[in-house]
Amino acid sequence: MIFGTDKMQKSKTTIEDVRKALSTVMDPDLHQDIVSLGMISNIDIQGKKAHFKLTLTTPACPLKEKIEKDCRDAVLKLAGIEEVDIECDASVAGRGKISDKEPVAGVKHIIAVTSGKGGVGKTTVAINLAAALSRLGAKVGILDSDITGPNCPIMLGVDDYQPAAKDNRIIPAENYGIKCISMAFFVAKDTPLIWRGPMLDKAIRQFLRDVDWGELDYLLVDMPPGTGDAQLSMVQATDMSGGVIVTTPQEVALLDGMKGLAMFRQMGVPVLGFVENMSYFQPADSGERYDIFGHGGGKRLAEEYGVPFLGEVPIDISVRIGGDTGKPVVISAPESPAARAFIDIAKQVAAQISIHALQPVG
């Protein structure tokens, strides 16, 4: 009788059995098993129920449901386990120090959003990506580095913000869970800034160093169009985790997008991918789709140069209304086609950041 009891005890599923089962689950983006990646903790077994904590590399993980399903399926194969309880969490890991450039205190990743030319909706994309990442649970800020043409405050609904300081640091504006700093807070709306490169460089560096950003997972930088002084200042000032290039389907926009790609590569900034804005128009309650500016150019460009295509955003009047009223479409109309597109793109951006963050430095 004692022998039988001992045999029964040895046949029970152990914590190590659960860990081994979970080690067969791969993160599809990172191409490593989730145990080796340190994503599994707090394994516990109570009777026929297994519990563990799954910590994703970003709250915006696009494959969350798949990873959870794979985990559940793997553990349910173990003898005696009939129920799986997964406690899901997320923790964005920083990329680590990759150069001698000074990091921005509290900020894990800095993402440049840029375009080769104006008029492609770069700021609209930057604001809605920030809003999407915030809605998905990330801590987000946006730095308006378009010093001579700042538009982020009005699109974020903080254009009336009066800057304040604490402990000799500027307190950024905040709305929808997004912190924001912009030159628009410091000059009258009708005052043009006619500045040379050194003054632009100084302003950008102050926005990085002298602003109390707190703890951020992602700081998005809305860059001015082109490949000029602001881009050079930003890259020289601190390490960038990656760049997002916004284009539209027209051939001229694609040509300028190529220049943005070349700029990032020349400066050693990882290219996270292309976003095709104003990709198509589809009237409400209609199956008809109109490619007003052409279609698919952004995807072809990404494929040609071997970088990710992050997604396409349709023409939607709610996007324009949201920009004019300070309520990004991701906030004001989260179920609209444009908002869903921005949320999907934000997930892809977060995934690319995680991929690059876990790559060996050097």
N, C-alpha and C positions, 0 to 999 in steps of 0.2 A: 504494500500500500504506500509506503514511504517512497519506494522507487518510482511508482507511477506518478506520484505528486511531483517529484523532482523532474521527471520527464516532461510533465505538463508545463512546469515553470520554464524549462529551457525552450519550449516551443513557442512561447509568447513573443510577439513582435516587440523589438526594443527600439530605443531612440536611435541607436546606430543603424538599425534596419531602415528607419524612416529617412535618415540622412543619406544613406546609400541610394535609396529609391529616388530621392530628390536630386541626387548628383547625376541622374540620367536626363534631367530636364535642362535643355539648352536655352539660353537667351538668344532668340533668332537674330538680333542685331549685333550682339557682342560676340557671338560664336564661341561662348564658353558656358560651362555648366553653372547653374545658379548657386551651387554650394561653393565652388571655387571662387566665385565672384563675391562671396560674403553676403549673399542676399537672404540666407536662411538663418534663423535664430529661434530661441525659445521653444524648442521641440518638446512636446509633452504627450503622453499617452494615458488616457483614462478609459479603462475598459476597452470598448471597441471603437473609441473615438481618438483620432490623432489631431493634435493642434500644433501649429507652428506659425512663426511670423515671417512674412515675405516682404523684404524691403527693396523696392524698385529703385532704379538709379535716377528716376525723375517722376514727379507726380503727373507729368504729361506723357507718360509711357504709352505709345500707340498699341502696344501688344500686351497690355495688362490682362485682358480677358483670356488671351491664348495661354499666357504663362500660368495664370491661375488654374485654368482647365488642365494643362499638362501636369501641374503639381498634383492636383486632385486625382487625376487618372493614375499617376505613378504610385501614389500612396495607397490607393484603394486596391491595388494589385497584391498588397501584402496580406498574408494570412491573418485573420482575426480583426482586420480593420474594415469597418462598415460605414464610418462617417469621418469626414475630414473638415476641420475648422481652420480657415486661413485668416490670419490677422494681417491685412495688407497695409503697408506704409511706404513712404518714399523718402529718400535722402539724396540730395544732389551733391555729388562729390566734385570738388574743385579739380582743375587739371594739374595743379601743382606748379611749382616755379620752373619755368622753361628758359628763362634768360635772366639777365641782370636788371631788367626793367622793374621799376617799383610797382608792386600790385596795388589795387584799390582796396582799402581796408573793408572787410566784410563782404566783398563781392566775389562770388565764386566764378562766374563766367561773364565775359563782355562780348556781346554779339553786335557786329556792325550790320546795319541794314542800309544798302546803298543801291544806286542805279547809275548807269552810264550817262543818262540824260534826264532832264526834268520832264514833268508831265505824265509820268507813268504810274503815279499813285504810291510812291515810295513811303511817304509819311503816313498815308492811310494804312498801308500794310504794316508799318512799324507799330502804330498805335493799336491796331487790332490784334497783332501777334502778342503784344504786351498784355492786352485785355484777355486774350485766350489763355495765355500761360497763367495769368492770375486766377481765372475761373477754374483752371485745372488744379489749382492748389499751390502753385509756385510763388515765391517771393520775388517781385519784379519791380524794376525801375526803368525809366527811359531818360536818356540824356539827349537833348536836342542840340546837336553840334552844327546845325545849319545856322551859324551865328548871325549872318546877314539876312536870313529869310526864315525866322523861326515860326513854325506853325503847330508844333505839338500842343502847346497850352490850350488853344481854342478847340482842337480836336479831342482833347482829354477833359474839357470842361473846367479848366483851372486858369483861364486867361485873366481872371481878376485877382489872382493870388498876389499878396504883398509879402515879399521875402522877409524872413526873420532869421536871426542867428542865435546860436547857443554854443557856449564854449569856443567862440571864434570859428564856428563852422556854420555854413548855410543850411537851414532846414528846407528840404525840398517840398514842393506842393505834393498833395496826394489825393487821388480820386480812384474809385473802383479798385482799391488795393494796389494802385500803381504809383510809385514815387516819380516825380518829374522835376527836372531842372532845365531852364531855358533862358537865353538872353532876353526873351520877350518879357520876363519878369523885372528887368532892370532898366528898360528904356521905354519911352512913350511909344504908343502904337504907330504914330505918324513920323517917328524919327528914324531916318535911314542910318545904318552903320556902314560907313565907308572906310573899311579897315584894310591894312596890309597884312601880309602873312604872319609877321611876328606877333601882332595883336591878337589875331585869331588863335594862334598857338597858345598864347598865355591864357586866353579865356577858356579854351578846352581843357588845359591842364588844371585850371582852378576848379572847373566843374567836376573833374575827376577827384582831386585831392581835398578840396575845401568844402565839399558837400557832405553832410551827415547822411550817408546812404543807409546806414544800419546794416542788417544782415540781408543780403540779396542772393537768390539763386542765379538770377539772370539780370544783367543790365543791358538793355537794348540801346544802341546808339543810332539815332536817326541822322545819317550822314547827308551833307548836301550832295546834289548830283555831280557827277564828273569824277575826276581823279586829281584833285588839287591839294591845296595847303591843309585843309581840315583833315582829309584822309591821311596825309603824311604825318600830321601832328598826332593824331590818335594812335597810329601804329607805333610811332616812336615813343609815345608817352607810357604805354603799358602793353602787356601781352593781351592779345585778342584771342578768344577761344574760337572765333570763326566769323565768317561773313555770309550774309544772305543777299543775293542780287535780285532786284526786282526789274522785270521787263514787261513789255506788252508784245502782242504778236507781230506788230509791224516790223518790216525788215530793218528800218533805221534804228529802232529801239534795240533790236537783237544785236546789231553791229556795235552799239554802245555798251550793251551788256557784256560782249566779249572783252571790251576794254576793262570793264570792272573786274572780270575774271582774271585777266592778265595782271592787273594791279595787285590783287590779293596774292596771287602766286608769286609775283616778284618780291612782295614784302613778307612772304613767309606766313601769311594768314590762311588757315584752312578754309576752303570754300565749302560751306554747308549745303549750298544748292541754289537753284533758280526758282523764283516764283513768277508765274505768268499772270499778271493782273489784267483786268478788263478783257478776259479771255473770250467771252461770248455773251450773248444776250438771249434770254429765254423769258418771254412774257409769262406773267402769272397765269396759271390754269391753262397752259398751252404746251403742246409737245413740240412745237416749232423752236428751233434753235438757230440764231443768227450769228455768224462769225463776222462781226462788223469790221474788225481790224485784222482779219485773217485768224488763223488758229493753229496751235501746236508748235509754233516757232520756239517757244521757251523749252519745251520738252526735247525738240530736235537739237537745240543748242547744248542742253545738258548732256544728252547722249553723245554728241560729237566730241565734247571735251571731257567726258568721263566723270561728271559730277552729278550728284543727286538732283532729280526734279522733284521739288517739294510740293507742288500742286498748282492748281489754277483757280482764279477767283472770277466769278461771273460779274458782268455789269449789273448793278442792282441799285435802284434809286435810294434804297434804305442806307446804303453805304455813304452816299453823298449827304443825305439828311443827317446821318449820325455824325459825320465830320463837321458839318456846319453848326450843329446844336451841342456839340461836346458830349455826345452819347455814342460811343463806338457801336457799330452794328452787332458786334459780339455781345454787347451789353443790352442794347435796345431791342434787338430782334434775334435772339440766340438760335431760333429754329429756322431762320431764313437760309436759303442756299449759300449766300455769301458768308454768313456767320459760320455755318458748318464747314465751309471751305477753309476759313481762317483757323478754326479749331483743329482741323486735320493737319494743316500746314504747321501749326504750332507744335503738334505732337511729333511731326517729322523733324522739325528743328531741334527739339529736345532730344530726340533719339540720336541725331547726328552729333550733338554736343556730347552725349554719353559715350558714343563710339570714339570720338577724338580724345575725350578725357582719359579713357582707359588704354590708349595707345602709349607704348613706351616713349619717353622723351628722348629726343636726339636721334 
